[in-house]
Amino acid sequence: MERFAEEADVVIVGAGPAGLSAAIRLKQLAAEHSKEVRVCLVEKASQIGAHTLSGACLEPRSLEELFPDWKERGAPLNTPVTEDKFGILTETSRIPVPILPGLPMVNHGNYIVRLGHLVSWLGEQAEALGVEIYPGYAAAEVLFHEDGSVKGIATNDVGIQKDGAPKATFERGLELHAKVTIFAEGCHGHLAKQLYKKYNLRENCQPQSYGIGLKELWTIDEKKWKPGRVEHTVGWPLDRHTYGGSFLYHLKEREPLVALGFVVGLDYQNPYLNPFREFQRWKHHPSVQPTLEGGTRIAYGARALNEGGIQSIPKLTFPGGLLIGCSPGLMNVPKIKGTHTAMKSGMLASEAIFSQLINENLQSKTIGLDVQEYEENLKKSWVWKELYAVRNIRPSCHTVLGVYGGMIYTGIFYWLLRGMEPWTLKHPGPDFAQLKPAKDCTPIEYPKPDGKISFDLLSSVALSGTNHEHDQPAHLTLKDDSVPVSRNLAVFDGPEQRFCPAGVYEYVPLETGEGSRLQINAQNCVHCKTCDIKDPSQNINWVVPEGGGGPAYNGM
């Protein structure tokens, strides 16, 4: 069976803040110049915003550029920041740290948002401008012209059994061809991984570094609710050599709502560390637990995020395509913000693409357009200036002092020099290579969840709304089935059973009674990508399942 093919001017993969901003900006420019530009956007979630998860404290700079009248249009920015708190936790106390003006953590003028709702609103704006949005369609394959340039993407075939045989509902995927394809898959996109290899895009940058962010939404006692308050901490329960910290944001919604979460750098060394259980333990801290007591947890989710900064950004353009947003890693790590930079990258990409689309004298060397001006313009923009200024803060945490060394570095060099120091620090290498053998590490004893403040993993995953068609080919693939037991379990005590925030991986006894095997519960997967990043053997390859599968977040 042939795949049906559609022709567009621009195809965008991923309906997050970056992809939608790119789509909107293209249509705005087309309207301003009275040109017809066909923009098609595919998104693997069943609804726009259903796979979006972030803190999120939004700097509205890019939104103001995209829609100066965003307030009149009803953008869901309901909670201006009114209070900023930062602290270092010990096991029993909290040491307040002053947030000096000019430090990255200052949130004055920002908004606490439910990013999934903002993304959904951006989707409505895009559709009103004429963008064709296809939710529930997972881009599974990059298509190429014979000259090596990107031709577009194909969505995956659906209605296939686990063993590869077609069901009665079988349908071939859809091909979308374009002059330019924009890849906006978010952190650690599976198509971007292929593009890095094909075009050698990571040749001149350092390996990307990541964190895993876990998040919950709670309704709390109204007496404890302080709409507009932003709280961040570092320290306990992590040791100083494990990068990470917490957030607790009070949202101004119809009900007393707080968003809270915990981020652990995926360059951690102890294979016994369990990010989910660290998060659950943190909630029992004397400065956190009172806020949650008497409250109800209503949502849970997790997502990997980029922490490499400017040192880890790959080449962004190649014949026929380009990378925007969190896919290449434009997050400002000390600010803990990437939405404003992602949106701006999408807008800059569209401006560069549009000028090529309307250039009648354009001499392109390849069939797919190579829009190198996008990367040049990004490097001249405020995005690059902002990322360059904070480039040394995350890698400064790799000294003997750990996270506290990073805080001292920020206080001295960033606050005084604003990133103008004449050196650029390096990361120690890829995150998966940082794990130490289990025999060299101390097992971590975690307290049992109490079912009121802390919870077990499976009841948490149930709150994410995650669902996949059970009878379909595995989307969590192993390059070698023997490696999990022979290396990961033997050397690192099976870290995948701990670093996955959804209980996808577990070692179970063999039916014969001796030894173990790795069981993969793919239906639990929340699409966070941690396994693909942290697997010490780099044996797990995450690929997209059927479109519409995965979490069903509501305003995460």
Secondary structure as UniProt FT lines:
FT   STRAND          4..7
FT   STRAND          10..13
FT   HELIX           17..32
FT   TURN            33..34
FT   STRAND          39..43
FT   TURN            48..51
FT   STRAND          57..58
FT   HELIX           61..66
FT   TURN            68..69
FT   HELIX           70..73
FT   STRAND          79..80
FT   STRAND          83..89
FT   STRAND          94..96
FT   TURN            101..102
FT   TURN            104..105
FT   TURN            108..109
FT   STRAND          111..112
FT   HELIX           115..128
FT   TURN            129..130
FT   STRAND          132..135
FT   STRAND          139..144
FT   TURN            146..147
FT   STRAND          150..155
FT   STRAND          158..160
FT   TURN            162..163
FT   STRAND          166..171
FT   STRAND          174..177
FT   STRAND          180..183
FT   TURN            187..188
FT   HELIX           190..199
FT   TURN            200..204
FT   STRAND          210..219
FT   HELIX           222..224
FT   TURN            227..228
FT   STRAND          229..235
FT   TURN            236..237
FT   TURN            240..241
FT   STRAND          244..252
FT   STRAND          256..265
FT   TURN            266..267
FT   TURN            271..272
FT   HELIX           275..282
FT   TURN            283..284
FT   TURN            286..288
FT   HELIX           289..292
FT   TURN            293..294
FT   STRAND          296..306
FT   HELIX           309..312
FT   STRAND          317..318
FT   TURN            319..320
FT   STRAND          321..323
FT   TURN            325..329
FT   TURN            333..336
FT   HELIX           339..357
FT   TURN            360..361
FT   HELIX           372..380
FT   HELIX           382..389
FT   TURN            390..394
FT   HELIX           395..398
FT   TURN            400..402
FT   HELIX           403..409
FT   HELIX           410..414
FT   HELIX           415..417
FT   TURN            418..419
FT   HELIX           431..434
FT   HELIX           438..440
FT   HELIX           457..462
FT   TURN            463..465
FT   STRAND          476..478
FT   TURN            481..482
FT   HELIX           484..489
FT   HELIX           490..492
FT   HELIX           496..499
FT   TURN            501..502
FT   STRAND          505..509
FT   TURN            511..512
FT   STRAND          516..520
FT   HELIX           522..524
FT   HELIX           530..534
FT   TURN            536..537
FT   STRAND          540..542
FT   TURN            547..548
//
